[in-house]
Amino acid sequence: MRSIDRPSRWRTLRIALWALVALGVGAFAYLTFVDKKAMPVTETASAEANYARQFGGRFAMTDTTGKAVTDQTLKGKPFAIFFGFTRCPDVCPSTLSRMASLRKQLGRDGDKFNIVFVTVDPDHDSQQSLGQYLALFGTPIIGLRGTKAQLDTIVKAYRVTYVKVPTSDGDYTIDHTASVYLMGRAGEFVTTIDHAEDAATTLAKLKRLIAES
């Protein structure tokens, strides 16, 4: 039998290797296609519902008139809820000013949702000072404060974080979550408003909140 010369053996080996590569690529493409198939609608809806349930829940606070306000009190009307403090130098006043402006842009529909502000600094923000602060924005805002235990309950419900940061003059400021949470009329989480997003995007979200709730 005639032996196969070296170039022929290498050519045969290369063909075999390329065949294996092609087979591997084909298998990978098939598995990738199968793995990336869209989830069934029911599974997608279930995942979204589970995510939504992570925000919101039972709480009991006090408004600027001394009246008790709970999660049940707010039901029946969509609301935008934001956490901050009256001495906040930038994020809080700019966010509340923007929410007030957007509410006015909505015209009559602006009355179809509430704006809720929860102070994370009840040691400093009394009912009176909180009320005076919110009055500066020229639109109805429900201001809430509570005991340490009550505050812990509501920030846990909304997965909000806040941390007191000492300042060089012996005082403190507070780092806190800057998102606004949009909640439906049944108290269900709908979406958030990011501090940095543009006004058009935020306005569209508010319109959907009002229309769908």
FENNOR-V612329 format. One line per field, one symbol per residue. ss: DSSP state (h for helix, s for strand, l for the rest). phi: phi as a letter, one per 30 degrees, with the letter a starting at -180 (. if undefined). psi: psi as a letter, one per 20 degrees, with the letter a starting at -180 (. if undefined). A space follows every 50 residues. Layout:
# FENNOR-V612329
ss = ???
phi = ???
psi = ???
This chain:
# FENNOR-V612329
ss = lllllhhhhhhhhhhhhhhhhhhhhhhhhhhhhhhlllllhhhhhhhhhh hhlllllllssssllllssshhhhlllsssssssllllllhhhhhhhhhh hhhhhlhhhhhhssssssslllllllhhhhhhhhhllllllssssllhhh hhhhhhhllllssssslllllssssslllsssslllllssssslllllhh hhhhhhhhhhhhl
phi = .ddddeeddddddddddddddddddddddddddddcdddeeddddddddd ddddbjldabbbddcjddbbdddddjaebccbcaadcedbeddddddddd ddddddidddddbccbbcdcbddcddedddddddddciadbdcbbadedd dedddddchccabdbdcdcicabbdbecdcccbddciddcabcddcdddd ddddddddeddcc
psi = ppqprghgghggggggghgggggggggggghggghjqqqqghhghgghgh ghiipraqrpapaiijppprhhhiqipqqppqpbqhjphfgghhghgghg ghghhichihijqqpppppjlihgnrgghgghghhiikqppopqrarggh ghghhhhjlqqqppoqrhjibqapprpjqpppqrijjqpgarpqhiqrhg gghhghghgghi.
